Each structure stands twice: as structure tokens, then as C-alpha cells.
Amino acid sequence: MATDDKVRNMAEKARGKAKEATGRATGDRTMEAKGRGTQMKSDLKQAAEKLKDAGKD
């Protein structure tokens, strides 16, 4: 996985965690769910990058 992709995915996951925490703190279930969705999207991107890297070997 390219370093810039890894950093980008980690930043996206951090934004998702922050959004989820904000939603939980304010009682906004929609924001909380969007934060979890952002985290899942980041995890999927990381998994896809790992598969691409495994295919290169």
C-alpha cells in the first residue's frame, strides 16, 4: 500500500471516529451513523489496497 494512500485512509477513519463521537455526544443519531459509515468505507479502502499489494507479490 502506498504511504500516501495509507495516510489518507487513516485520516478518513479519524474523521469518521470524530464524527461518530460528536453525534453520540450531541444525541444526533444520523451523524453518529455517518461517522461509522465513514470508518467502514476507510476500512474497505485499506482492505482493497492490501489485496492490490498482495497481487503484486
All heavy atoms as a GROMACS GRO file, in nm:
protein
  425
    1MET      N    1   0.086  -0.117   0.000
    1MET     CA    2   0.000   0.000   0.000
    1MET      C    3   0.090   0.122   0.000
    1MET      O    4   0.184   0.132   0.076
    1MET     CB    5  -0.088  -0.003   0.126
    1MET     CG    6  -0.180   0.113   0.137
    1MET     SD    7  -0.289   0.118   0.280
    1MET     CE    8  -0.327  -0.048   0.313
    2ALA      N    9   0.058   0.214  -0.085
    2ALA     CA   10   0.135   0.337  -0.093
    2ALA      C   11   0.117   0.417   0.036
    2ALA      O   12   0.009   0.417   0.095
    2ALA     CB   13   0.092   0.418  -0.213
    3THR      N   14   0.222   0.480   0.077
    3THR     CA   15   0.219   0.554   0.202
    3THR      C   16   0.113   0.664   0.202
    3THR      O   17   0.042   0.682   0.300
    3THR     CB   18   0.357   0.616   0.231
    3THR    OG1   19   0.455   0.510   0.230
    3THR    CG2   20   0.360   0.684   0.364
    4ASP      N   21   0.100   0.735   0.090
    4ASP     CA   22   0.002   0.843   0.086
    4ASP      C   23  -0.141   0.788   0.096
    4ASP      O   24  -0.227   0.848   0.159
    4ASP     CB   25   0.018   0.930  -0.038
    4ASP     CG   26   0.008   0.851  -0.168
    4ASP    OD1   27   0.039   0.732  -0.167
    4ASP    OD2   28  -0.030   0.912  -0.269
    5ASP      N   29  -0.166   0.670   0.037
    5ASP     CA   30  -0.299   0.609   0.050
    5ASP      C   31  -0.326   0.567   0.193
    5ASP      O   32  -0.436   0.582   0.244
    5ASP     CB   33  -0.312   0.486  -0.041
    5ASP     CG   34  -0.317   0.522  -0.188
    5ASP    OD1   35  -0.359   0.636  -0.219
    5ASP    OD2   36  -0.280   0.437  -0.271
    6LYS      N   37  -0.223   0.513   0.258
    6LYS     CA   38  -0.237   0.469   0.396
    6LYS      C   39  -0.269   0.589   0.487
    6LYS      O   40  -0.359   0.583   0.570
    6LYS     CB   41  -0.109   0.401   0.444
    6LYS     CG   42  -0.119   0.343   0.583
    6LYS     CD   43   0.012   0.282   0.629
    6LYS     CE   44   0.015   0.138   0.591
    6LYS     NZ   45   0.132   0.067   0.649
    7VAL      N   46  -0.198   0.697   0.468
    7VAL     CA   47  -0.220   0.818   0.548
    7VAL      C   48  -0.359   0.875   0.521
    7VAL      O   49  -0.431   0.914   0.613
    7VAL     CB   50  -0.111   0.924   0.520
    7VAL    CG1   51  -0.145   1.056   0.583
    7VAL    CG2   52   0.023   0.873   0.568
    8ARG      N   53  -0.399   0.876   0.394
    8ARG     CA   54  -0.530   0.927   0.357
    8ARG      C   55  -0.642   0.843   0.422
    8ARG      O   56  -0.738   0.898   0.474
    8ARG     CB   57  -0.544   0.927   0.205
    8ARG     CG   58  -0.651   1.020   0.155
    8ARG     CD   59  -0.654   1.030   0.003
    8ARG     NE   60  -0.524   1.071  -0.053
    8ARG     CZ   61  -0.461   1.006  -0.150
    8ARG    NH1   62  -0.514   0.900  -0.205
    8ARG    NH2   63  -0.346   1.049  -0.195
    9ASN      N   64  -0.626   0.711   0.419
    9ASN     CA   65  -0.725   0.624   0.481
    9ASN      C   66  -0.730   0.640   0.632
    9ASN      O   67  -0.837   0.638   0.692
    9ASN     CB   68  -0.698   0.477   0.444
    9ASN     CG   69  -0.732   0.446   0.301
    9ASN    OD1   70  -0.816   0.512   0.240
    9ASN    ND2   71  -0.666   0.348   0.245
   10MET      N   72  -0.613   0.657   0.694
   10MET     CA   73  -0.610   0.677   0.839
   10MET      C   74  -0.677   0.809   0.876
   10MET      O   75  -0.749   0.817   0.976
   10MET     CB   76  -0.467   0.672   0.890
   10MET     CG   77  -0.408   0.532   0.887
   10MET     SD   78  -0.232   0.521   0.923
   10MET     CE   79  -0.216   0.611   1.074
   11ALA      N   80  -0.655   0.912   0.796
   11ALA     CA   81  -0.718   1.041   0.823
   11ALA      C   82  -0.869   1.032   0.806
   11ALA      O   83  -0.945   1.088   0.887
   11ALA     CB   84  -0.661   1.148   0.729
   12GLU      N   85  -0.913   0.958   0.704
   12GLU     CA   86  -1.056   0.941   0.683
   12GLU      C   87  -1.120   0.865   0.800
   12GLU      O   88  -1.228   0.900   0.847
   12GLU     CB   89  -1.081   0.866   0.552
   12GLU     CG   90  -1.228   0.853   0.518
   12GLU     CD   91  -1.250   0.787   0.382
   12GLU    OE1   92  -1.161   0.716   0.333
   12GLU    OE2   93  -1.358   0.809   0.327
   13LYS      N   94  -1.050   0.765   0.850
   13LYS     CA   95  -1.101   0.688   0.964
   13LYS      C   96  -1.108   0.778   1.088
   13LYS      O   97  -1.205   0.772   1.165
   13LYS     CB   98  -1.014   0.567   0.991
   13LYS     CG   99  -1.072   0.477   1.097
   13LYS     CD  100  -1.010   0.341   1.097
   13LYS     CE  101  -1.084   0.255   1.196
   13LYS     NZ  102  -1.081   0.116   1.161
   14ALA      N  103  -1.008   0.863   1.108
   14ALA     CA  104  -1.008   0.954   1.222
   14ALA      C  105  -1.125   1.053   1.213
   14ALA      O  106  -1.190   1.084   1.314
   14ALA     CB  107  -0.876   1.028   1.231
   15ARG      N  108  -1.152   1.102   1.091
   15ARG     CA  109  -1.266   1.193   1.073
   15ARG      C  110  -1.396   1.121   1.106
   15ARG      O  111  -1.486   1.178   1.168
   15ARG     CB  112  -1.272   1.246   0.930
   15ARG     CG  113  -1.174   1.356   0.901
   15ARG     CD  114  -1.202   1.423   0.767
   15ARG     NE  115  -1.203   1.332   0.654
   15ARG     CZ  116  -1.096   1.300   0.582
   15ARG    NH1  117  -0.979   1.352   0.610
   15ARG    NH2  118  -1.106   1.216   0.480
   16GLY      N  119  -1.406   0.995   1.067
   16GLY     CA  120  -1.525   0.916   1.097
   16GLY      C  121  -1.543   0.895   1.246
   16GLY      O  122  -1.654   0.906   1.299
   17LYS      N  123  -1.433   0.868   1.316
   17LYS     CA  124  -1.441   0.850   1.461
   17LYS      C  125  -1.484   0.979   1.530
   17LYS      O  126  -1.564   0.978   1.623
   17LYS     CB  127  -1.306   0.804   1.517
   17LYS     CG  128  -1.279   0.660   1.491
   17LYS     CD  129  -1.151   0.614   1.557
   17LYS     CE  130  -1.129   0.468   1.526
   17LYS     NZ  131  -1.040   0.404   1.620
   18ALA      N  132  -1.430   1.090   1.482
   18ALA     CA  133  -1.466   1.220   1.540
   18ALA      C  134  -1.614   1.251   1.515
   18ALA      O  135  -1.685   1.297   1.605
   18ALA     CB  136  -1.379   1.330   1.482
   19LYS      N  137  -1.660   1.223   1.394
   19LYS     CA  138  -1.800   1.247   1.360
   19LYS      C  139  -1.891   1.159   1.444
   19LYS      O  140  -1.994   1.204   1.494
   19LYS     CB  141  -1.823   1.220   1.211
   19LYS     CG  142  -1.957   1.267   1.160
   19LYS     CD  143  -1.976   1.234   1.013
   19LYS     CE  144  -1.896   1.326   0.925
   19LYS     NZ  145  -1.925   1.308   0.781
   20GLU      N  146  -1.852   1.033   1.462
   20GLU     CA  147  -1.932   0.941   1.543
   20GLU      C  148  -1.938   0.989   1.688
   20GLU      O  149  -2.045   0.990   1.750
   20GLU     CB  150  -1.873   0.800   1.537
   20GLU     CG  151  -1.952   0.699   1.618
   20GLU     CD  152  -1.889   0.561   1.618
   20GLU    OE1  153  -1.777   0.543   1.566
   20GLU    OE2  154  -1.954   0.470   1.671
   21ALA      N  155  -1.824   1.030   1.742
   21ALA     CA  156  -1.820   1.078   1.881
   21ALA      C  157  -1.903   1.204   1.899
   21ALA      O  158  -1.974   1.220   2.000
   21ALA     CB  159  -1.675   1.102   1.923
   22THR      N  160  -1.896   1.295   1.802
   22THR     CA  161  -1.975   1.418   1.809
   22THR      C  162  -2.124   1.384   1.805
   22THR      O  163  -2.202   1.440   1.882
   22THR     CB  164  -1.939   1.512   1.692
   22THR    OG1  165  -1.800   1.542   1.698
   22THR    CG2  166  -2.020   1.640   1.699
   23GLY      N  167  -2.161   1.294   1.717
   23GLY     CA  168  -2.302   1.253   1.709
   23GLY      C  169  -2.350   1.190   1.837
   23GLY      O  170  -2.461   1.216   1.884
   24ARG      N  171  -2.265   1.106   1.897
   24ARG     CA  172  -2.301   1.043   2.024
   24ARG      C  173  -2.315   1.147   2.135
   24ARG      O  174  -2.408   1.140   2.215
   24ARG     CB  175  -2.197   0.938   2.062
   24ARG     CG  176  -2.240   0.850   2.177
   24ARG     CD  177  -2.140   0.742   2.211
   24ARG     NE  178  -2.112   0.656   2.096
   24ARG     CZ  179  -1.989   0.632   2.048
   24ARG    NH1  180  -1.884   0.686   2.105
   24ARG    NH2  181  -1.972   0.554   1.944
   25ALA      N  182  -2.225   1.243   2.138
   25ALA     CA  183  -2.226   1.345   2.244
   25ALA      C  184  -2.347   1.438   2.232
   25ALA      O  185  -2.400   1.484   2.333
   25ALA     CB  186  -2.098   1.426   2.240
   26THR      N  187  -2.388   1.466   2.109
   26THR     CA  188  -2.499   1.559   2.089
   26THR      C  189  -2.634   1.489   2.075
   26THR      O  190  -2.737   1.554   2.066
   26THR     CB  191  -2.476   1.644   1.963
   26THR    OG1  192  -2.468   1.558   1.849
   26THR    CG2  193  -2.352   1.730   1.976
   27GLY      N  194  -2.630   1.355   2.070
   27GLY     CA  195  -2.754   1.280   2.054
   27GLY      C  196  -2.804   1.276   1.911
   27GLY      O  197  -2.918   1.240   1.886
   28ASP      N  198  -2.719   1.310   1.817
   28ASP     CA  199  -2.755   1.310   1.675
   28ASP      C  200  -2.722   1.174   1.615
   28ASP      O  201  -2.609   1.145   1.578
   28ASP     CB  202  -2.677   1.420   1.603
   28ASP     CG  203  -2.719   1.439   1.458
   28ASP    OD1  204  -2.791   1.353   1.404
   28ASP    OD2  205  -2.677   1.540   1.399
   29ARG      N  206  -2.823   1.088   1.608
   29ARG     CA  207  -2.802   0.951   1.560
   29ARG      C  208  -2.759   0.946   1.413
   29ARG      O  209  -2.684   0.858   1.374
   29ARG     CB  210  -2.931   0.870   1.578
   29ARG     CG  211  -2.971   0.856   1.722
   29ARG     CD  212  -2.964   0.712   1.759
   29ARG     NE  213  -3.012   0.694   1.895
   29ARG     CZ  214  -2.940   0.634   1.987
   29ARG    NH1  215  -2.822   0.588   1.958
   29ARG    NH2  216  -2.988   0.619   2.109
   30THR      N  217  -2.805   1.042   1.334
   30THR     CA  218  -2.767   1.046   1.192
   30THR      C  219  -2.618   1.071   1.178
   30THR      O  220  -2.550   1.003   1.101
   30THR     CB  221  -2.848   1.154   1.118
   30THR    OG1  222  -2.987   1.128   1.136
   30THR    CG2  223  -2.814   1.156   0.970
   31MET      N  224  -2.567   1.167   1.251
   31MET     CA  225  -2.424   1.199   1.244
   31MET      C  226  -2.342   1.081   1.296
   31MET      O  227  -2.237   1.047   1.239
   31MET     CB  228  -2.391   1.324   1.325
   31MET     CG  229  -2.244   1.363   1.317
   31MET     SD  230  -2.201   1.507   1.413
   31MET     CE  231  -2.266   1.635   1.308
   32GLU      N  232  -2.389   1.018   1.400
   32GLU     CA  233  -2.320   0.902   1.456
   32GLU      C  234  -2.311   0.790   1.351
   32GLU      O  235  -2.205   0.730   1.331
   32GLU     CB  236  -2.396   0.853   1.579
   32GLU     CG  237  -2.326   0.748   1.660
   32GLU     CD  238  -2.402   0.710   1.786
   32GLU    OE1  239  -2.495   0.783   1.827
   32GLU    OE2  240  -2.368   0.605   1.842
   33ALA      N  241  -2.421   0.765   1.282
   33ALA     CA  242  -2.423   0.661   1.179
   33ALA      C  243  -2.334   0.698   1.061
   33ALA      O  244  -2.264   0.612   1.005
   33ALA     CB  245  -2.566   0.638   1.132
   34LYS      N  246  -2.333   0.825   1.023
   34LYS     CA  247  -2.246   0.868   0.913
   34LYS      C  248  -2.100   0.849   0.951
   34LYS      O  249  -2.017   0.814   0.867
   34LYS     CB  250  -2.273   1.014   0.877
   34LYS     CG  251  -2.401   1.032   0.799
   34LYS     CD  252  -2.421   1.177   0.760
   34LYS     CE  253  -2.550   1.195   0.682
   34LYS     NZ  254  -2.571   1.336   0.644
   35GLY      N  255  -2.067   0.874   1.077
   35GLY     CA  256  -1.930   0.854   1.123
   35GLY      C  257  -1.889   0.708   1.115
   35GLY      O  258  -1.778   0.676   1.070
   36ARG      N  259  -1.979   0.618   1.155
   36ARG     CA  260  -1.950   0.475   1.144
   36ARG      C  261  -1.935   0.435   0.997
   36ARG      O  262  -1.848   0.354   0.962
   36ARG     CB  263  -2.060   0.392   1.211
   36ARG     CG  264  -2.048   0.389   1.362
   36ARG     CD  265  -2.137   0.282   1.423
   36ARG     NE  266  -2.278   0.298   1.389
   36ARG     CZ  267  -2.365   0.369   1.458
   36ARG    NH1  268  -2.327   0.432   1.567
   36ARG    NH2  269  -2.491   0.377   1.419
   37GLY      N  270  -2.019   0.492   0.911
   37GLY     CA  271  -2.010   0.464   0.768
   37GLY      C  272  -1.877   0.508   0.709
   37GLY      O  273  -1.817   0.438   0.628
   38THR      N  274  -1.832   0.624   0.750
   38THR     CA  275  -1.703   0.676   0.703
   38THR      C  276  -1.589   0.582   0.746
   38THR      O  277  -1.498   0.555   0.667
   38THR     CB  278  -1.678   0.817   0.756
   38THR    OG1  279  -1.784   0.902   0.713
   38THR    CG2  280  -1.545   0.874   0.709
   39GLN      N  281  -1.597   0.533   0.868
   39GLN     CA  282  -1.494   0.441   0.916
   39GLN      C  283  -1.496   0.311   0.837
   39GLN      O  284  -1.390   0.258   0.799
   39GLN     CB  285  -1.517   0.410   1.064
   39GLN     CG  286  -1.489   0.527   1.155
   39GLN     CD  287  -1.522   0.495   1.298
   39GLN    OE1  288  -1.458   0.409   1.356
   39GLN    NE2  289  -1.622   0.561   1.354
   40MET      N  290  -1.614   0.259   0.808
   40MET     CA  291  -1.624   0.135   0.731
   40MET      C  292  -1.570   0.154   0.590
   40MET      O  293  -1.503   0.067   0.535
   40MET     CB  294  -1.768   0.085   0.728
   40MET     CG  295  -1.813   0.027   0.860
   40MET     SD  296  -1.968  -0.062   0.856
   40MET     CE  297  -2.081   0.058   0.792
   41LYS      N  298  -1.600   0.269   0.531
   41LYS     CA  299  -1.551   0.299   0.396
   41LYS      C  300  -1.398   0.302   0.396
   41LYS      O  301  -1.335   0.247   0.306
   41LYS     CB  302  -1.608   0.434   0.351
   41LYS     CG  303  -1.578   0.469   0.207
   41LYS     CD  304  -1.658   0.590   0.166
   41LYS     CE  305  -1.571   0.712   0.164
   41LYS     NZ  306  -1.637   0.832   0.112
   42SER      N  307  -1.340   0.360   0.499
   42SER     CA  308  -1.195   0.365   0.510
   42SER      C  309  -1.138   0.225   0.526
   42SER      O  310  -1.036   0.191   0.464
   42SER     CB  311  -1.156   0.452   0.630
   42SER     OG  312  -1.018   0.442   0.654
   43ASP      N  313  -1.202   0.142   0.607
   43ASP     CA  314  -1.156   0.004   0.625
   43ASP      C  315  -1.161  -0.074   0.495
   43ASP      O  316  -1.070  -0.152   0.464
   43ASP     CB  317  -1.240  -0.068   0.731
   43ASP     CG  318  -1.215  -0.015   0.872
   43ASP    OD1  319  -1.109   0.048   0.895
   43ASP    OD2  320  -1.302  -0.038   0.959
   44LEU      N  321  -1.267  -0.054   0.416
   44LEU     CA  322  -1.277  -0.123   0.287
   44LEU      C  323  -1.168  -0.078   0.191
   44LEU      O  324  -1.111  -0.159   0.117
   44LEU     CB  325  -1.415  -0.098   0.225
   44LEU     CG  326  -1.531  -0.173   0.290
   44LEU    CD1  327  -1.663  -0.124   0.232
   44LEU    CD2  328  -1.515  -0.322   0.271
   45LYS      N  329  -1.139   0.052   0.191
   45LYS     CA  330  -1.033   0.102   0.104
   45LYS      C  331  -0.899   0.042   0.143
   45LYS      O  332  -0.819   0.005   0.057
   45LYS     CB  333  -1.025   0.255   0.112
   45LYS     CG  334  -1.135   0.325   0.038
   45LYS     CD  335  -1.118   0.475   0.050
   45LYS     CE  336  -1.228   0.551  -0.019
   45LYS     NZ  337  -1.210   0.696  -0.003
   46GLN      N  338  -0.873   0.031   0.274
   46GLN     CA  339  -0.748  -0.028   0.321
   46GLN      C  340  -0.739  -0.175   0.279
   46GLN      O  341  -0.634  -0.222   0.237
   46GLN     CB  342  -0.736  -0.016   0.472
   46GLN     CG  343  -0.700   0.123   0.518
   46GLN     CD  344  -0.688   0.132   0.669
   46GLN    OE1  345  -0.773   0.081   0.741
   46GLN    NE2  346  -0.584   0.197   0.716
   47ALA      N  347  -0.850  -0.248   0.291
   47ALA     CA  348  -0.850  -0.389   0.252
   47ALA      C  349  -0.824  -0.403   0.102
   47ALA      O  350  -0.749  -0.492   0.060
   47ALA     CB  351  -0.983  -0.452   0.290
   48ALA      N  352  -0.883  -0.317   0.022
   48ALA     CA  353  -0.861  -0.322  -0.123
   48ALA      C  354  -0.715  -0.294  -0.157
   48ALA      O  355  -0.658  -0.360  -0.244
   48ALA     CB  356  -0.952  -0.221  -0.193
   49GLU      N  357  -0.657  -0.198  -0.088
   49GLU     CA  358  -0.515  -0.167  -0.112
   49GLU      C  359  -0.427  -0.286  -0.074
   49GLU      O  360  -0.330  -0.318  -0.144
   49GLU     CB  361  -0.472  -0.043  -0.033
   49GLU     CG  362  -0.527   0.086  -0.087
   49GLU     CD  363  -0.470   0.122  -0.224
   49GLU    OE1  364  -0.353   0.092  -0.251
   49GLU    OE2  365  -0.546   0.178  -0.304
   50LYS      N  366  -0.460  -0.353   0.036
   50LYS     CA  367  -0.381  -0.470   0.077
   50LYS      C  368  -0.394  -0.582  -0.026
   50LYS      O  369  -0.296  -0.653  -0.053
   50LYS     CB  370  -0.427  -0.518   0.214
   50LYS     CG  371  -0.380  -0.429   0.326
   50LYS     CD  372  -0.422  -0.480   0.461
   50LYS     CE  373  -0.377  -0.385   0.571
   50LYS     NZ  374  -0.415  -0.434   0.705
   51LEU      N  375  -0.513  -0.600  -0.081
   51LEU     CA  376  -0.530  -0.701  -0.186
   51LEU      C  377  -0.449  -0.668  -0.310
   51LEU      O  378  -0.388  -0.756  -0.371
   51LEU     CB  379  -0.678  -0.714  -0.223
   51LEU     CG  380  -0.765  -0.792  -0.127
   51LEU    CD1  381  -0.911  -0.782  -0.170
   51LEU    CD2  382  -0.721  -0.937  -0.120
   52LYS      N  383  -0.447  -0.540  -0.346
   52LYS     CA  384  -0.367  -0.499  -0.462
   52LYS      C  385  -0.219  -0.527  -0.436
   52LYS      O  386  -0.149  -0.576  -0.524
   52LYS     CB  387  -0.385  -0.350  -0.491
   52LYS     CG  388  -0.507  -0.319  -0.572
   52LYS     CD  389  -0.496  -0.181  -0.635
   52LYS     CE  390  -0.559  -0.077  -0.548
   52LYS     NZ  391  -0.559   0.057  -0.607
   53ASP      N  392  -0.173  -0.497  -0.315
   53ASP     CA  393  -0.034  -0.521  -0.280
   53ASP      C  394  -0.002  -0.670  -0.281
   53ASP      O  395   0.105  -0.711  -0.323
   53ASP     CB  396  -0.001  -0.461  -0.144
   53ASP     CG  397   0.006  -0.310  -0.147
   53ASP    OD1  398   0.011  -0.253  -0.257
   53ASP    OD2  399   0.007  -0.248  -0.038
   54ALA      N  400  -0.095  -0.752  -0.232
   54ALA     CA  401  -0.073  -0.897  -0.230
   54ALA      C  402  -0.066  -0.952  -0.372
   54ALA      O  403   0.008  -1.046  -0.399
   54ALA     CB  404  -0.185  -0.965  -0.153
   55GLY      N  405  -0.140  -0.894  -0.462
   55GLY     CA  406  -0.138  -0.938  -0.601
   55GLY      C  407  -0.008  -0.904  -0.672
   55GLY      O  408   0.028  -0.967  -0.771
   56LYS      N  409   0.062  -0.804  -0.622
   56LYS     CA  410   0.189  -0.764  -0.684
   56LYS      C  411   0.302  -0.860  -0.651
   56LYS      O  412   0.399  -0.867  -0.722
   56LYS     CB  413   0.228  -0.623  -0.638
   56LYS     CG  414   0.137  -0.515  -0.692
   56LYS     CD  415   0.179  -0.380  -0.641
   56LYS     CE  416   0.084  -0.272  -0.690
   56LYS     NZ  417   0.117  -0.140  -0.634
   57ASP      N  418   0.289  -0.934  -0.542
   57ASP     CA  419   0.396  -1.026  -0.499
   57ASP      C  420   0.403  -1.149  -0.582
   57ASP      O  421   0.339  -1.204  -0.647
   57ASP     CB  422   0.378  -1.066  -0.353
   57ASP     CG  423   0.400  -0.946  -0.260
   57ASP    OD1  424   0.464  -0.850  -0.303
   57ASP    OD2  425   0.353  -0.952  -0.146
   0.00000   0.00000   0.00000
